[in-house]
Amino acid sequence: MVIIGQAPGQKVQNSGILWDDASGDNLREWLGVSQQTFYDEKIFALIPMGFCFPGAGKSGDLPPRPECAPLWHKQVIKSMPEVKLTLLIGHYA
């Protein structure tokens, strides 16, 4: 399963671990999986819309940079032919 979410927030940018925040806790609970299972790359591929923290705006994080997904997503997903499901999470995904 591929999970595509928004660009990483500041906490995730600092830790270097995607979904290492409250939204990740909620997602793992919703999926009914442990943290160990969630980060098993044989089961889940975690791909952000942007590959860097886009910065803070007036009322939260800025949207993902527009050039990231078109530039990288096709290449990344093409390298995973065994994917059976892609889950898009968030407005920008």
C-alpha positions as a Markdown table, in Angstrom:
| # | Residue | x | y | z |
|---|---|---|---|---|
| 1 | Met | 0.0 | 0.0 | 0.0 |
| 2 | Val | 1.2 | 3.5 | -0.9 |
| 3 | Ile | 0.2 | 6.3 | 1.4 |
| 4 | Ile | 0.6 | 9.7 | -0.1 |
| 5 | Gly | 0.2 | 12.6 | 2.3 |
| 6 | Gln | 0.9 | 16.3 | 2.4 |
| 7 | Ala | 4.4 | 17.8 | 2.7 |
| 8 | Pro | 6.0 | 17.0 | 6.0 |
| 9 | Gly | 5.3 | 19.4 | 8.9 |
| 10 | Gln | 8.0 | 20.9 | 11.0 |
| 11 | Lys | 8.0 | 18.1 | 13.6 |
| 12 | Val | 8.4 | 15.5 | 10.9 |
| 13 | Gln | 11.0 | 17.6 | 9.1 |
| 14 | Asn | 13.0 | 17.7 | 12.4 |
| 15 | Ser | 12.6 | 13.9 | 13.2 |
| 16 | Gly | 13.1 | 12.8 | 9.6 |
| 17 | Ile | 10.3 | 10.2 | 10.0 |
| 18 | Leu | 7.2 | 10.6 | 7.9 |
| 19 | Trp | 3.9 | 10.5 | 10.0 |
| 20 | Asp | 5.9 | 11.0 | 13.2 |
| 21 | Asp | 3.3 | 13.2 | 14.7 |
| 22 | Ala | -0.3 | 13.3 | 15.9 |
| 23 | Ser | -1.7 | 12.8 | 12.4 |
| 24 | Gly | 0.4 | 9.7 | 12.1 |
| 25 | Asp | -0.9 | 8.4 | 15.4 |
| 26 | Asn | -4.5 | 8.9 | 14.1 |
| 27 | Leu | -3.7 | 7.3 | 10.8 |
| 28 | Arg | -2.2 | 4.2 | 12.4 |
| 29 | Glu | -5.2 | 3.9 | 14.7 |
| 30 | Trp | -7.6 | 4.3 | 11.7 |
| 31 | Leu | -5.7 | 1.6 | 9.8 |
| 32 | Gly | -5.5 | -0.7 | 12.8 |
| 33 | Val | -1.8 | -1.2 | 12.6 |
| 34 | Ser | 1.1 | -0.8 | 15.0 |
| 35 | Gln | 3.9 | 1.7 | 14.6 |
| 36 | Gln | 6.2 | -1.3 | 13.7 |
| 37 | Thr | 3.9 | -2.5 | 11.0 |
| 38 | Phe | 3.3 | 1.0 | 9.7 |
| 39 | Tyr | 7.0 | 1.6 | 9.1 |
| 40 | Asp | 7.6 | -1.9 | 7.5 |
| 41 | Glu | 8.5 | -0.9 | 4.0 |
| 42 | Lys | 7.5 | -4.3 | 2.7 |
| 43 | Ile | 3.9 | -3.4 | 3.7 |
| 44 | Phe | 3.6 | 0.4 | 3.4 |
| 45 | Ala | 5.3 | 3.0 | 1.1 |
| 46 | Leu | 5.1 | 6.4 | 2.6 |
| 47 | Ile | 5.4 | 9.2 | 0.1 |
| 48 | Pro | 4.8 | 12.9 | 0.9 |
| 49 | Met | 3.4 | 15.3 | -1.7 |
| 50 | Gly | 6.5 | 17.4 | -1.2 |
| 51 | Phe | 9.9 | 16.1 | 0.0 |
| 52 | Cys | 10.7 | 19.0 | 2.2 |
| 53 | Phe | 9.0 | 21.2 | 4.8 |
| 54 | Pro | 7.5 | 24.1 | 2.7 |
| 55 | Gly | 7.7 | 26.6 | 5.5 |
| 56 | Ala | 5.2 | 28.2 | 7.9 |
| 57 | Gly | 2.4 | 30.5 | 6.8 |
| 58 | Lys | 0.2 | 32.8 | 8.7 |
| 59 | Ser | -2.2 | 30.1 | 9.8 |
| 60 | Gly | -0.2 | 26.9 | 9.6 |
| 61 | Asp | 2.2 | 25.2 | 7.2 |
| 62 | Leu | 2.4 | 26.4 | 3.6 |
| 63 | Pro | 1.2 | 24.0 | 0.9 |
| 64 | Pro | 3.6 | 21.5 | -0.7 |
| 65 | Arg | 5.9 | 23.0 | -3.4 |
| 66 | Pro | 4.1 | 22.5 | -6.7 |
| 67 | Glu | 7.1 | 21.1 | -8.6 |
| 68 | Cys | 7.7 | 18.1 | -6.2 |
| 69 | Ala | 4.9 | 15.7 | -7.0 |
| 70 | Pro | 5.1 | 16.0 | -10.8 |
| 71 | Leu | 8.8 | 15.6 | -10.7 |
| 72 | Trp | 9.2 | 12.6 | -8.4 |
| 73 | His | 5.9 | 10.7 | -7.9 |
| 74 | Lys | 5.8 | 8.9 | -11.2 |
| 75 | Gln | 9.4 | 7.7 | -10.9 |
| 76 | Val | 8.9 | 6.6 | -7.3 |
| 77 | Ile | 5.6 | 4.7 | -7.9 |
| 78 | Lys | 6.9 | 3.2 | -11.1 |
| 79 | Ser | 9.7 | 1.5 | -9.1 |
| 80 | Met | 7.0 | -0.3 | -7.0 |
| 81 | Pro | 5.1 | -2.5 | -9.5 |
| 82 | Glu | 3.6 | -4.7 | -6.7 |
| 83 | Val | 1.5 | -1.8 | -5.3 |
| 84 | Lys | -2.2 | -2.8 | -5.0 |
| 85 | Leu | -3.6 | 0.3 | -3.3 |
| 86 | Thr | -2.8 | 3.9 | -3.1 |
| 87 | Leu | -4.3 | 6.0 | -0.3 |
| 88 | Leu | -4.3 | 9.8 | -0.8 |
| 89 | Ile | -4.5 | 11.7 | 2.5 |
| 90 | Gly | -5.1 | 15.5 | 2.7 |
| 91 | His | -6.3 | 18.2 | 0.5 |
| 92 | Tyr | -3.1 | 18.5 | -1.6 |
| 93 | Ala | -2.7 | 14.7 | -2.1 |
